[in-house]
Amino acid sequence: MSNKSWLKLIPDAVTIVLFIMALVGVMTWIIPAGMFETAINEQGREVVLPGTYHQVESEPQGFFSFLQAPFAGMVSAASIIAFVFIVGGAFKVIQATGAINSGLKSIVSLSVAYPKLKGVMLAVLMFFFSLGGATFGMAEEVLVFILITIPLTIRMGYDSVTGVAIPFVGAGAGFAGAFLNPFTIGIAQGIAEVPVFSGFYYRLLIWLVFTSIAIWFVMRYMKKIRLNPSFSPMYDIDRERDLTDFDNGSDRFTINNKLVLGMLGLSLVLLVYGVNKHDWYIPEISALFFGLGLACAAVGRLSVKKASDAFVKGAEEMVMAALVIGLARGILVIAEDGRIIHTMLDFAAGLTEGLPAYLSVQLMFFLQTFLNFFVPSGSGQAALTMPIMAPLSDLMGFSRQTAVLAYQLGDGITNLIVPTSGVLMGILVIAKIPYQIWFQWVWKLLLIFSIVAMLFLIPPVVLFEWV
């Protein structure tokens, strides 16, 4: 069977998500329903109260609940879906100016003239994506950048897997090894009553190691692709990929092109500033890119009709991604309505009791990894688990700071692979990469990350007191 024929046998993202949705629905009939009492903490965030778990009346989710879950998921993920449509439309407007294509062609030309710089340029780019994940929790924003990096890497002689890996694995490595992420570390340390952003230098070391591993892994893959393009699992699909918009762009890098790209760069700076200084999230970021699209249309001298048509076309191209994001959120709706998440948390906390500290911390890491399947939101998982794990670490004999680190690593690493993540599934749909191909490509990196994470959890327990 040819590689192309084999690809046709792979279920698409919608099929995979619906299967998992049905599986979680079955679990609500097996796992007892239970709840913790909750309260609002000083930061205004709802958290669970340790020691208050109790079983409640079972709410098994039947076939009708399964049918309702896609709608409920789309309602729950409405802000992210709107973000995808607006950013997709805005970027199509920017692309219609020809600025992005001209800029990419300049980079491709530079890589042809200086082939040894290809890897260096992409490695540096990946480093900055990792820095974004480490400092302001870059996640949904990656949906924006793969629209640029996929045509860039393909025209540089690589593939769409590389185009996704540069921003997504880069940001994911930074997110897992973050040292200043306010949405994970900041929230988790606040709940654990640990000084916010303390433990900076140890986390900085972890981030550098994770980033180096990610860059090494991707560069190693790129070398194989350069030597043998057919080694890529996306070889057949990429050969048929429509890059007409990229190829038809002008080779001239005009003043207007430079102004458009300058505004794009300025917008990214504003994004980082707004997220860190003014707590911008999806509504504000959407407004930023919508405004950027309008400004670029004016500077790029697009007619009103051409700009409008480009925006609509860009939004249309995001329909499948938006659909998958909503369906993935439907999985969480079923788990929440079935009241099984708190039961799993209570069971997980009970498993760690009575174990030596150096084993307990490893088990806590794996429990956080498991729970990330059901709560892929970093801030949501912190609010759910840290009120339990922080006091539990006191009993286990290691610091709350280490409990935060176990949460951070367990939450961050599996973001690269959990199919309940709307961001991951949306990215794969936009990139036209089947989930199984992505899984086969990334699982070895996750294994390396997990081993390194377990090693980094040992010193704070057995070698030094980390506060």
C-alpha angles and dihedrals in degrees: 000000000000122000090248093052090049091054090057089062093059114102114240125243094265092054092049093049093047091050091052090046090055091046093053088048089056090049090060087064092052107036115069115246116246143159141202120219112252136209138182112254128211091275091056093250122134111240134175121252115235116239095022099099114132135163117254135190111301117253105192112188112232134192094284090053088052090053092049095046097081091055092044090047093052091049090049092047094041094119093053092045091051089048091054093050095046096045092044090052094045093051091050088055090051090047090051089062088064092231098115094046092047090049092048091048089053090054091046090050090050090050090051092050092045106025093175089065094061095086093039093054094049092043091053090047090051090050091057092049088053089050089053091052091048097049110033102010099253107205119123088034089070088073086070098050101049087067085067104033098051096061089039096056094041092053090046088059101263130098145256092267087062089046090057095039096056095064102019102043089037093054091039093055089049092047092051094046095035121157100182107021106141093195095059113014095031094051095039094049091047092053092044090051092239120139106271113258092004117145087049100151096050091048090047088056090050091050092051091050094046092047092049091050092049093049092046092050094050094042090051090053092046090054090056091049092049091052094043118011091190088065087079114100086217095052097114095040093048092050088059095041114125108240094158093124090054097044095044094056121109118268089215114099098211131189090255090052090053092048091051092050089045090056089048090053091047090051091055090052089050089049092056091044094047095047094049101036105029104025094245114184136169099315094050094042090049090052090049093055094042089054089046090054092052093047093047091049089056096045092043090052095235117167117242091251094048092049092047093048091049092051092051092047091050092051091048091055089057097055095098092046091049091049093053092046090054093046092049090053087052088067090061091046090058092048092049095045089048089054095225102123095078090046090056090047092052091048090048093051090050092056092064097055117111097012124124113266095248090056096039093058091052091050090049088054092053092046091053088048091053094047090052087072089065098032107033091167109101095210091043092053091048091053091047102044111024096069086060101035097045097060089036090060089057089060093044094056104249133099127271087237088065090048088055090051091051089052093046094051095041092050097042106045098055093049084088092064116018109115091208088071109102090199094056095044092045091052092050092049092050090047092045090231114146112234093239092055090051091047092051090049100045105035094086090053090051090051091052091047091050094051091048090047092053090050092050090052093059103067096056088054104042107018111037142005107252117199 
